[in-house]
Amino acid sequence: QVHLVESGGGLVQPGESLRLSCVASGFTFSSNPMNWHRQIPGKQRELVTAISSNERDTVVVDSVKGRFTISRDNSKNTVYLQMNNMEPSDTAVYYCQAPRQRAWGQGTQVTVSS
């Protein structure tokens, strides 16, 4: 059974940083791409960034380009989202996704507020 568990969310002030982690199990993590999505209340869930299985290819949406970085450690079955220079508009629930397995984590709340 595929299982994704996010952690690292919390409350930060504008301009600060936060790193999210997602630990995967139940499938061959190292052979699969991974995504991070977010959902703002009242809005559709949106893709934020994606990474290929071998970490060579990444995709980042324009709204977070230059501030957010996705990475992975295949030895730990973990994908990370490093968020720097955060803005109030980054406030959302962040979800890890294994797209080929159609699996989602439970989400972790990130709030950016002074």
FENCORNOR-V436761 format. One record per backbone hydrogen bond with DSSP energy under -1.0 kcal/mol. NH is the residue of the N-H (numbers start at 0). CO is the residue of the C=O. E is the energy in kcal/mol with one decimal. If there is no record, write none. Layout:
NH&CO&E  NH&CO&E
//
This chain:
2&24&-2.5  4&22&-2.0  6&20&-2.1  11&110&-2.8  14&85&-2.9  15&12&-2.1  17&82&-2.4  19&80&-2.6  20&6&-2.6  21&78&-1.8  22&4&-2.3  23&76&-3.0  24&2&-1.8  28&26&-1.6  30&27&-1.5  31&28&-1.9  33&50&-2.1  34&96&-2.5  35&48&-2.7  36&94&-3.1  37&45&-2.4  38&92&-2.2  42&39&-2.6  45&37&-3.0  47&35&-2.9  48&35&-1.7  49&58&-2.1  50&33&-2.5  51&56&-2.6  54&51&-1.2  58&49&-2.1  60&47&-2.4  63&60&-1.6  66&63&-2.3  67&63&-2.4  68&81&-2.5  70&79&-1.6  72&77&-2.9  75&72&-1.5  77&72&-1.8  78&21&-2.1  79&70&-3.1  80&19&-2.2  81&68&-3.0  82&17&-3.1  83&66&-2.2  85&15&-2.3  89&86&-2.4  90&87&-1.7  91&109&-1.9  92&38&-2.2  93&107&-2.9  94&36&-2.7  96&34&-2.5  97&102&-2.3  102&97&-1.9  104&95&-2.2  107&93&-1.9  109&91&-2.7  110&9&-2.8  112&11&-2.6
//
